[in-house]
Amino acid sequence: MLLGSAGLRADVVLLSENFDDISTLTGNGWTLSNQSTPAVGVNPGWFQGEPNTFAARSGAANSYISANYLNASVGGNVRNWLILPQLTVGPNTVLTFYTSTDTSLFPGDVLTVQVAAAGSGTYNTLLTIGDPNSAAYPTGWTKYSVNVGGAVPANVDIALVYSVQDTSINGNVIGIDDLSVVNVTSAVPEPGAWLTLSVMLTGVALRKRRQQKEGV
């Protein structure tokens, strides 16, 4: 009871996805949309992770979702969208996921996190990973977290967008694993709250010791 009154963190998980079987995503409200130009490539969409490229962060070796430069035609520009199910987010809603490429150090992989008011189609970029002109993408599973909430609760579309400019010279492969969207409903206790709790518990312990000494 005392710990509860100190305001411990109580998070609510809005979405959790480990990508064990990406064939189930569309049936669960996800949208996978390859908008590459001038045409899609020989590997047109998001695909199940390939252990021979690199293994998943957790679970089975192939339990992640992947995309690569072959999403667009040779010399084209990749623009491959992975849109989460529509969610209602608040001021403290956080998207967390892990992403990686292999160790071949090809340049040009970029992943952005974008958010739009539900159904509007007008997206704002909140996070950019990688660089279109260098091999800046993480070569081991790396955790990213971004606040996707607004000032008031609202329905939103959250998208992870893989992009490559000019696949004749750029682009490699990326993977995404262990994604979650969590609504943080209360804060970690302030130092003053912990101090008050500590004083209270110390007082209880001293009183009990005194009662035992007096034979009460």
N, C-alpha and C positions, 0 to 999 in steps of 0.2 A: 504494500500500500504506500509506504514511504517512497519507494523508488518510482512508483507510478505518479505520485504527486510532484516528483522532481522533474517530470516532463521528458521521459525517455523517448527516443526516436521510435515512431510507429509508422513504417512505410507500407504503402499499398501497391502491390504489383499490378499494373494495368495490362502488361503484355510480357510474355517470356517466350523466346524462340531459340532453340539450339540447332535448327536446320538438320535434324536427323533424316528427314525425308522431305525434300523441297516440293515434291509432287502434291503435297497436301496444302501448300500455301494459298493458292488461289481459292480453294474451297473454304479457307479460314479468313477470307477477307483481304488478302494481300493482292497487290497488282504488280505484275512483272511486265514492263513495257520497254522494248528496245526502240529508241527513237534516233538511231544512228543515221548519219548522212554520208554520201548520197544514197547509200543502200546498206542493208544489214549484210553481215558477212557469213562465212561458212559455219560459224558457231554463233547462231543468232541471239541467244538469250542467256539468262542466268542458268547455271547448271550445278549439279551436285558436286561437292568437293572431290578432287582427285588426289588420293594419297601419294601417288607417284610424283606429284608436284610438291606438295607438302601436306602434312597430316593436320587434322583438326586440333583445335586447342583442347577439346574435351570430348568424351564419348568415342564412338567409332571413328576410325581414321578419316572417313569421308563425310563426317557429319558437320559440314559447313556449306555455305553457298558461295559460288564463285562466278567470276566473269573475266573475260580477257580481250585482248586487242582484236581477236577474230570476230568480235561482235559487229564490226563494221567491215565493209569491203576494203580492199587494199588501197591505201592512200586516203581512206575516208576518216571520218571523225566519229568516235564512239560516244554515244549518249544513252546509257542503259539505266533505266529507272527501276528501283525496288521500293515500292510504296507500301507502308505498313497499313494494317486495318485502321479505319477511322477511330480516333480516340478522343475522349474528353479530358483535357489537361487543365491543370491549375497553375498557380504562380511558381510552385516548386516541383514541377514534373521534369524528371531527368531521363534522358535516353543514354544507355550505356551499351557498348559493344566492343568486340575485339576484331582487329583486322590485320592482315599480313599479305606480303607477296613472297616469292621465292628469293634465292640469293644470287640470281643472275645479273641483277643491277641494270636491267634495261630501263631507260628513262620514260617519263611521260604518264605514269599511272596517277590518276587523281580521283578521290572520293569526296563528295560533298554531302553534308546533311542539310536538308532544306525543309522548311515548314510553310504551310499555307492554311488559311482559313478553309474549313471543309468545303469542298466543291468549287472553290474560287479559281483554282488553277494558277494563282499568283503566288509564287514561292519566294521566300527569303532564305538566303544561305546563312546558316549559323556556324558551320564548321567546314574547313577545307583541309584534307589530308593529301599530301603529295604535292608535286610540282609538275606542270606540263613540260618543263624544259630540262628536268634533271631526274636522277634516280633517288628521289627523296622519300619514296614510300617505305614504311617499316618492313624489314625483312624477317621479323619474328612477331608472334602474336602480341599486339600492343593494345592496351585498353584506352578507350576514349569515352568521355562523358560530356554531355551538353544539355543545358537547360532548354527544354522545348516548350515551356509554358509561357503564358502571358500574364497580364495584370489581373485578369478575371478568368474564371473557368470558361472554356470554349471548346467546340469540336474542331479538330485540326486534321490535316493530312500531313504525315511525316514521310519524307522520301530520302533514301540513300541513292545517290546518283554517281555511277562510274563513268568517267570520261577519259578519252585519249584524243589528242590532236595529231592527225596525219599518221595513220597506222603503218605507212611504208617505212617510217623511221622510229616511231615511238610505240610504247605500249608493251605490256607484259601480261600479268595476271594478278588478280586480288582475290582474297577470301574474307568472308565475314562470319563470325561465330559468336555464340553466347550473347544474344541481344536481349535487352530488357528495357521496359519503360516503367518507371517507378514514380509514384506520387508520394513525396515526403510530406506527411501530414502534421508532423510536429518536430520541433528542433531538438538538438542535443542539449542537455541541461547546461545552463550558464554556470560558470565557476562559483557564483554566489549560491546557486541552488545546491551544488555539491557540498559547499562549506556548511550550509544550514543543516543538510542531511547528516553530515559527519558529526556536527555538534550534538544533534539529537540522539544519534546512535551512541555516542560516547556517554551522554547523560544517562541513557537507559542502562548501559553496562555498569557504570559507577553505582547507580541506585541498586541494581541487583546484587552487586558485590557487598554493598553496605548491609543489605537485608540479610545476606547469608552470614556475615560477620556477627550481626546482632541476634542471629538465630530466629529471624522472622520467617 
